[in-house]
Amino acid sequence: MHETLLILAPRGRDAEVIRQALDRNGVKSSICTSLQTLQDRLSTESVGGVILTEESLAGAGLDDLLDGLARQPPWSDLPIITLATKQAGHRSKSSSDLLRRLGNVILLERPINVETLASAAQSALRARRRQYQVESLLAEQKRFSTELSALNDTLEQRVEQRTGELIEAQETLAFALDSAGMGSWDFDLIQDSARRGGRHDQIFGYETPVPSWSTREFLSHIVDEDRKTVKAALEDAAQSGVFETEFRINHRDGKMRWVAAKGRIGHGANNRPVRLAGILMDITERRQTEAALHQAQRMEAIGQLTGGVAHDFNNLLTVIVGGLDMISRRPDQPERVARLAQAAMTAARRGEQLTQQLLAFSRRQMLRPEVLDPNRLLLDFKGLAERAVGDSITLKLDLDPSAHPVRADPAQLESAILNLVVNARDAMPQGGTISIASKNVYWGPEAVAGKGVSPGAYVRIEVTDEGVGIDQETLDHVFEPFFTTKEVGKGSGLGLAQVYGFTRSAGGYVAIESEKGRGTAVQLFLPRSEERLTKHQVSSVAQLPLRRASTGETVLLVEDDEQVLTMAVESLKELHYQVIVARDAREALKHLHGPERIDLMFSDVVMPGGMNGAQLATEARALRPQLKVLLTSGYVGDAGSSQVVETNLPLLTKPYRRDELAEKLRLVLGSR
C-alpha cells in the first residue's frame, strides 16, 4: 500500500478525474470521501502520499488529520500534494498556517495539466519510498542493537565466568606446583626472557625472585659437564617440539643438585618457534635414592662374585699348584713334567679368561675404542659366528644400510656378540635360525628414564633366536654374575654379565626380551658417534718374522710389582734384549733424561706415584720423539670407569707368555 496515493477531492468528479489521470501514468491511487475517512486510512494503512484539494480542508475531521500528521514517527514525513486555487496576491495567514501544519506539502495551483500532476505524484512516491527504506534500516539497526546489547551482556557474563575459572585454575596449578616442589617457566624465544612461577627461582637457591631470566642466565647455573647436553636438548626441542632433560646445577648454597626439566615448543607465524614453556623440579633426593639402590645391588653382586670367584679359582689353583708340586717332586721325568705343565698352563689360561670376564663385568677392562661401522664388523664377524654355531644353525644378517657409526672396542664388541650367538645356539639344540640385526633408533627422555644413559641417537644390535626361551623369574637374573641355567662345568655364568659390562662401558644399554617356548632377543644399544670412521690398514710389520733381538736393542722396563718385574726381566734377557729397570714413572723419566740408549719403553699402565703408563708414554715421547712404546695391563685401578688407551699406543694384556711378548716387541720395534 505504500506505493498508493490517497485522493480527497469532494467537489463533483474531481477525485475520479485525478484518479484516471494518475492511472494513465502508472500511479496507483485510491479515493477518500471525507477528512475523517482519510485520517482513518492513514492511521491503519501504509500509504505513499496524499493528493487533496484546498477546499477539502474545510469541515469536520481536520483537527484529527492534523493531530495524526503531528504524531508521525521520526523517520516519516508524509508527502501531501495540495491542489490550490490560483490567487492574485499572497495567501491569507490562516491558509499559510494550515499548509505549514500539514507538513511536507507540494503546492500545485489550478488549473494544472496531467503531466505536472503525474510528475509531482511520482516524485512524492520516490520520496516516500526512501522514507520506508530509512525506516527499514532504523528497524534493522534497532534489532541489531538489541541483539548486540544482549550478546554484550552475555559476553560480559562469560568473560567474568571465564576469568574466574582461569584465576581458579591458576591458583590450583600454583598450589599443585608448590605441593610437588615444582617451578614453571615460559621462555619468550624472540626476546630471550622468561616468566617464572612456583618454586622456579627457589630451586636455584634464590629466596626472592630474580629480576630477569635469560637463556644465558639459565645455562650459567648448570655445571660445566652437563651444559653441552642441555644445549643439545634445547636445539633438539626446536625440531621435535619437546624439551626434556635432567642435569646438575650449582645451587646458591654451594652444593650441586639434580634438576629435571620438561617443556614444549610453541610456534608462531611460518611455524617459527616463539616460546618454550614447561616445568622444573629438584630431583636430588630421587637421584640419591637411585644411587643407594644401585650401590645395594652392586654389593649384592659383589657377594655373589666372592663365592663364585673363590669356587672357580680354587679349582684352577688346585690344578696349577698340584701340577707344580708334582713337577718339583720329580723334575727328572720330561714327559710327565710336560704333561703337568700343560695342564697348569690350561688352567692358568682359563683363569685369564675368567679374569677378563670379571673385568668386563666390573667395567675395569682395558679398552681400545675405535669409531667403527657396526655393519662392517658384523659382516666380518659372520664367518666366525657360523663356525661357532655349527651346521644345524642358520645365521641370518639383517643390517640397516644407514646404520650410524659407533665408538667401541671392536674386540670387546665381537666378544659380546659371540657370547650372545653361543647362548642362542645352546638354546636351540634341535637347530634353527639366529638373526643378527642392526637398526638406527632414537631414544627420547622418557625412553631412557631409569636406564642410566642420555637421550639421543643409538644403534641397536639385536641377536634373536627361536629357542626354548626364558621364563620371567629367570629373566630377572640373567645379567647377574655367576648366574647360569647351564649344567655344572658348561658355563661360568659371566657371559651376559660381560655383555652388560661392555655395553655400559661403551655408554650404552642392554635389554633382553624372551618368552618361554618362543625364543629370546637381546638388544645392545650403542650411542651414535659423530666422529669419523677409523681407517683400518694392514701394516707391513705384521709380516715381520718372529725373532730375537740381535742388534743390542735396549728396553726400559717400568714395573712396580717385584715378581712381575723379575719375570719380565728374565723374559727380555732370554730374548737377548738389554734391560734398564725402573719401578715407577719418576725413575723412568730420570733414565729418559739421561744419555743411555733406549729403543723401547715397556711400561705397566697402572702404577703408583700419580702418573700412569699412558701419561708416562706422552712424557717419554716428548723427550724422545723416536722412542717406541709398549704398554701392558690387566686391571684398571681408577674407580668408576674403564681405562682407555689411545689406539696409537700398542698394548700387551696381562698375563702374557714369553712368545707373546717377543712377537709384540718385534711388531712395535719394526713399525714406522
Summary of the structure (lengths in Angstrom):
residues: 672
radius of gyration: 51.8
end to end distance: 117.8
largest distance: 175.3
contacts: 1945
relative contact order: 0.05
helix: 47%
strand: 22%
